[in-house]
Amino acid sequence: MADLKAQTPTEVLDVLGRVCPYPLVLTKKALEKLPSGGIIKILCDAPASAEDSLPRFAESKGMPIEVVKSGDSWEIYIQKP
């Protein structure tokens, strides 16, 4: 698997301060606009989204994902197929 966090993201989505289901809903909308092969970097501080709903969504769609914990927040990288 490619090291997604080492690549320049196509888009950065800041959902800090948002709780479920908003990070997932906003991520889905952003991914719709992303070109194939594009990488979205999501800044998230909602544990349920970062550790459960976003990874589960990406894996169900066959999208590569990396989740990096940074203090009280996460950086989540998803690549659109």
VMD Tcl script that draws the C-alpha trace (Angstrom):
set ca {
  {0.00 0.00 0.00}
  {1.23 3.47 -0.84}
  {2.19 5.80 2.00}
  {-0.71 8.23 1.60}
  {0.45 10.68 4.27}
  {3.75 11.17 2.41}
  {1.91 12.42 -0.68}
  {0.47 15.88 -1.24}
  {-3.29 15.73 -0.67}
  {-5.62 16.90 -3.43}
  {-7.90 18.44 -0.81}
  {-7.85 19.12 2.93}
  {-11.14 18.81 4.80}
  {-11.27 20.36 8.28}
  {-14.03 18.82 10.39}
  {-12.52 19.79 13.74}
  {-15.26 20.44 16.28}
  {-17.81 18.42 14.31}
  {-19.30 15.23 15.73}
  {-20.91 12.22 14.06}
  {-22.39 12.07 11.53}
  {-21.00 15.32 10.08}
  {-17.38 14.22 9.45}
  {-18.62 11.23 7.43}
  {-21.27 13.22 5.54}
  {-18.79 15.99 4.65}
  {-16.15 13.43 3.66}
  {-18.57 11.66 1.30}
  {-19.46 15.00 -0.36}
  {-15.79 15.96 -0.74}
  {-14.91 12.55 -2.21}
  {-17.63 12.95 -4.86}
  {-15.80 16.02 -6.20}
  {-12.32 14.48 -5.95}
  {-10.74 13.15 -9.16}
  {-9.92 9.46 -9.40}
  {-6.62 8.80 -7.61}
  {-6.99 11.98 -5.55}
  {-6.18 12.00 -1.85}
  {-8.23 13.77 0.77}
  {-6.70 14.70 4.12}
  {-9.31 14.98 6.86}
  {-8.57 16.85 10.10}
  {-10.85 15.35 12.74}
  {-11.15 15.42 16.53}
  {-14.19 13.16 16.89}
  {-12.99 9.73 18.10}
  {-16.05 7.86 16.80}
  {-15.51 9.26 13.30}
  {-11.73 8.86 13.21}
  {-11.59 5.38 14.70}
  {-14.82 3.85 13.42}
  {-17.11 5.44 10.83}
  {-14.54 6.91 8.42}
  {-12.28 3.80 8.32}
  {-15.32 1.52 7.98}
  {-16.70 3.65 5.14}
  {-13.38 3.75 3.24}
  {-12.80 0.01 3.63}
  {-16.35 -0.81 2.49}
  {-15.68 1.17 -0.71}
  {-12.22 -0.37 -1.24}
  {-10.46 2.96 -0.70}
  {-6.96 3.00 0.80}
  {-6.96 4.80 4.15}
  {-4.39 5.86 6.73}
  {-5.31 7.20 10.16}
  {-2.66 9.13 12.09}
  {-3.30 10.19 15.71}
  {-1.78 13.55 16.56}
  {-2.45 14.68 20.14}
  {-6.21 15.07 20.60}
  {-6.99 14.88 16.89}
  {-6.43 12.71 13.84}
  {-5.23 13.15 10.30}
  {-7.07 10.76 8.03}
  {-5.93 10.15 4.48}
  {-8.27 8.51 1.97}
  {-7.48 7.89 -1.68}
  {-10.31 7.78 -4.19}
  {-10.01 4.81 -6.55}
}
mol new
graphics top color blue
foreach p $ca { graphics top sphere $p radius 0.5 }
foreach p [lrange $ca 0 end-1] q [lrange $ca 1 end] { graphics top cylinder $p $q radius 0.2 }
display resetview
